[in-house]
Amino acid sequence: MHILGQKIFLQSLSYATVARKRNLGEFQVSKLTQEFDKVLDTNGDGFIDKDDIDGLKKKMVKFAQNKWTKPYQDPPYTTHFESFWEILYEYADIQPKDGRISRDEWLHLWTDIVTDIKEVNFDLLPQWVKLHAQGIFPVMDYHGDGQITIDEYKAFWQTICDFNFVSDERIQEYFNHMTENGKYPIDLKRFQYLYTDFCLSNDPETPGKYLGGPIEHIRGLKGGRQDIQRLRR
């Protein structure tokens, strides 16, 4: 088996194993693991701590400074950071209380959230999750017109998470999926819906699955085995 194909295959098995241990579906585990690994754990050590959150803040600020076409102001995310981390840490750092959050603690926290929330409703999300979403939107919307364009979406995730391996054709496919082929522009209300769907849904066909960035490297989903077969060739 091709080495990359083997790695992806083993990764998909690990998602399935974790899902069986949690009240989370395999797709939910894969998305939440991506957010942990590619967004929040900025130094890549397998934990989230205050330094990681500060690192993410710096990425956000740098992106806004470089991209915003309106006069630069500290994006709302910077004013939310302390509260975001304090609330997240309080709920997620379970055992031991060591000032950092492990991947297992992260998934444990989301197990409780998914169990408690029965509908895709942004208002029902915990406050720290809403702070995260409300901070991302104005940074990603660097033209400041109240809607996320495909160029803004692409630039944001390439900068924040180094998702440079995804083709423009795939990015267009992802954006069409989120907007349902342009029927629903991504304004703040749509963004909040997509974000909630990304966090909660275990259905790979729902529109929010790509809001957290391209998920090309996540397998174990619908179509995943075909992707593995292609990599073996």
N, C-alpha and C positions, 0 to 999 in steps of 0.2 A: 504494500500500500504506500502511496506517496506520503511523505512525512507530514505535509500540511493536511492532507486528507485524514491521516491517522489522528493528528492533533484535534481537528474539528470533530471527528467521530467520538473521541474520548471526552471532549468538552460537552457534547450533547448528552452523553451518558451521565456525566456528573450533574447536569441540570436535572435530568430525570430522577437521579438519586436524591438530590436535595428536595425536589418537589414532593417526593413520596414521604419525606420526613416532615414536611411543612403542610399547612393548609393552603398551599399555593400550587398553581398549575405550572407545568414545565415552561410554558411561554412566559408566564409572569416572572419566574425565577430568572430566566435568561435576560429579560429586559431590566429587571432590578439589579442584576449582577453587572450588566453593562453600565448602568448609571453609577454604581459604586466604583467600578474599575476605571471607567473612562472619563467620568465627570468629577466625582468627588475626591477620589484618592489620587491627588495630583502628583504625589511623589512616588506612587506605584509600590508602596511597601506592604499593601494588603490590609491597611487600616485607614480610617478617617480620624484625623485629629484637628486641632485648631490650626496648625500649620497648613494642612491641606486646604481648609476653608479659606485661609488667607491667600494661599496660592491661587485658588479659583477666583477669588476677588480680584487679584492682580491681573489675571488673564482677562476678566470681564472689563476692567477699567482700560487696559491696553487696547482691547478690541474696540471699545467705544471711542477712545481717543483717536484711533486710526481711521475709523469708519464713519463716524457720525458726520452728517452733512449740515446739521444744525449746530449752533454754538455748544461747545462741550460743557456739560455739567456732570457732577458725580451721578451716575445712574442710581435709581432707587435701590438697586441691589446692595450698594455699599452701605446704605443706612440700615438695611435689614440684616446684615451679616451677623452682628453680635447676637441678636435675638434668634436668628436661624440656628446658629451653632448651639447656643445655650439650651434651647428647647429640644433640639435633636439629641444633644448629649444627655440631657436629663432622662429622656425616654428610652434611648437606645443603648447606652453604656451600662449593661446589666451586670455582668460578672466576668472578670473582676472589674471593679471601678478603677480603671487605670488611665482615664483621660483620653481614651481613644475607642473607636468603634470598629469591631471586627466585621467581616463579611457575614458571619453567622449571626451576630447581633443585629445587623442591618436587616437580614431576611426575617429574623424573629419579629422585629418591629413591624415589618410589612405584613407578616402573617396576621398580627392582631388588627392592623388597619383593614386589610381585605376582608377579614371575618366580620368586622363591625359595619362596614359600608356595603349596602346592598344595591346601590344604583350609581350610575355615572353622573355625579352631581358635585361640581367643584366646591360648593359651599360646605359639603360634608367632610372634606379633607381636613386633616389636622392643620393647625395654624402654621407649623414650620414648613409643611409641604406647600401651602399657599404662598408663603413668603418666597420660597424658592421659585415658583412659577411666576409670581408677580414681578420678581426681579429680573428674570430672564427676558421677558417680553420686550420691555423698552430698550434693552441692550441689543437684542437681535434686530429689532425694528430700527436700524440705524438711519434710515431716511426720515424717521419721525412722523410718518403719515398715518400711523394707526393700523397698518396692515403689514404682515410678513410676506415678502416676495420670495421667489425661488432663489434669487441671488443672495438675499439676506440669510435665508436658511442655510444655503450652501456655505457661505463665508463664515457664518457663526460656528458651525460644527467642524469645519476644517481648521479653524483657529483654536477653538477651545479644546477639541479632542483629537486633532490631527487626523481627521477622517479624509485623507487625501487620496485614498485608494479607490474611491467609488467614482464611476464614470458619470459624465453629465447626463447620459441617457437614463441611468439608474436614479440619479437625483430627480430628474423630471418625473419618473415613474412614482417615486416616493411622494413628491409634491402633489401630483395628480390624485394619489390615494388619499392624502390628507384633506384636499379641497374637494374631493369627489368630482374630479375633472373640471375644476373651476366654479362649481356650483356654490361653494361656501368659501369665500375669501377668508384668510386667517387674520381676522381682527382679534381684539383681546378676548371677546366672548368665545369665539371659535377656538382660540388658543387654550383657554381654560378648559373647554370641553375635551380637546385633544389631549391635553396634559393629564386630565383625570382618567381618560380612557387608557392612555399609556400606562399609568400607574396601576390601574385596577383590573383591566380586562385580561382574560386568558384566551381570547379569541384572536388568532392571527389575522383575521379578515377585517377587524374593526379599524376605523380611520386613524386612530391615534398611535398606531404602533411605531411609526417613524418619527414621531415628534422628538424623541430623545436622541435623534441622530440616526444615521444609516446603520442598519443591523446586518450588513453583509457577512460579518464574521460570526454571527450567532446562528447556530444550527439546531437541529432537533425540532424544527418547526415544519409547517407544511412546505413541502418542496425541498426540505433539507437533505434527504437522502439522494435526490437527483444531483444536488450540488456536490455532495461527497463523491458520487460516481464520476462527475465531471473532473474533479480534482485528481482522481486516481489515474486518469488517462495520460 
